[in-house]
Amino acid sequence: VQLQASGGGLVQPGGSLRLSCAASGRFFSISNMRWYRQAPGKQRELVASITRGGSTNYADSVKGRFTISRDNAKNTVFLQMTGLKPEDTAVYSCNADVQMSWGTRLYWGQGTLVTVSS
């Protein structure tokens, strides 16, 4: 199982970006999917999470600006980021609870860098 994140880049303050994270490989299904971020010199933090049924949770710092969504048919989770601020600059990573034949395992994707700067 692999998770492939994409969509990062350089954006000006107030701009928008959409991150994607697609799971591939052999598995039964994916339950919870999440986006994390880690800024330079800071601890990794949970940005947003979404259940298979679409229930979402957000960090207070991104509420009202970021939207997490998913396409279960494509095993993909998205993070739509609007109103970006310099403090949103970080490496963004995704993870997912993947149901295998023998149980559930947490998989991580590689990070994608988001830089918010003028």
N, C-alpha and C positions, 0 to 999 in steps of 0.2 A: 504494500500500500504506500502510495506517495501522495503528498499534498504539495501542490505547486501554486505559490503565490505570485501575483503580478499586479502591475498598475501603479507602482510607486513612481516618484519623480520629483522634480522641482516645481513649486507653485508659489505664486505671490500670496501674501496675506489677503484673506478674504476669498481666495479661490477655492476650487473644488477638485477632488480626485475621487476615483472609484477603484477600490482594490477588489481583486478576485482571488479566490483560493479554491482550486479544483482538486478533488480526490480521485485517484485512479488505482486500479489493481483489483484483486479479488476479495470481496467481502460481502456480507449480507446487507447491511444498511449502516447509516450514520445517524447517531442521535444528536447530541449537542455539538455545536460548532462555535468557535470563539476567535476573537481577534485580541491580540496582546500588542503592546508596544514597549520599546525600551529606548529611552533617550540617553545620550552620552552622559555617563557618570551617575545615572539613576537606576533604580530597580525596575524590573519589568512589571508592568501593570496590565490588568485586564481592562480592555476598552469596551467590549461588547460581547454578548453571547446570545445564541438563539437555539431553541429546541427544534426538534423535527416538526413539531406542530406549529412553529412560528412564534412562540412566546419569546420575548426579548428582554434583555437587561443591559443597562449602560452605566459606565462610570459617570459620576456627576460632572466631570470636566468636559464631557462630550455630549451630554444630553441636549437635545434640541438642535444639534449641529450634525451629528453622525447618525446614519441609519444602517442597521445590519439587516440583511435579507438572505434568502437562500433559494436555490432551485434544486429540489430533492431529486428530480429526474436526471439532473446533470451532476449531482453530488458536489455542488459548488456553493460557496458562501461569498457574499459581497459585503463591502463596507463603503457606503457612499458618504464621503466627507465633504461638508460644505462649511463656509465661514472659517476656513483654516487660519490658524494663528501660528506664530513662530514657535510657541511652546508645544505645538503638535508635532514638531520635528522629531523623528524617531525611526527606528527600524520596526516595522509592523510585521508580526508573524501570526499565522493561524494555527489552530489545532482542532482536533475532532475526536469524539468518542466513536470508535469504529467497531461495529459488531462483526466478529469473526465466528467461525464454526465452533470455536472452543471458548468463546467469551468475548469480553470487551477490552479493547486496548486503546490507549491514547496515542495519537500520532501528531507530529508537528511538521509544519511546512517550513521552508527556508524563509528568511525575512526579506522584505522589500522596503527600501529606504524611501521615506517621505521627508522632503526638505521644504520648509515653508520660509521663504526669504524674499526680500525685495532686491 
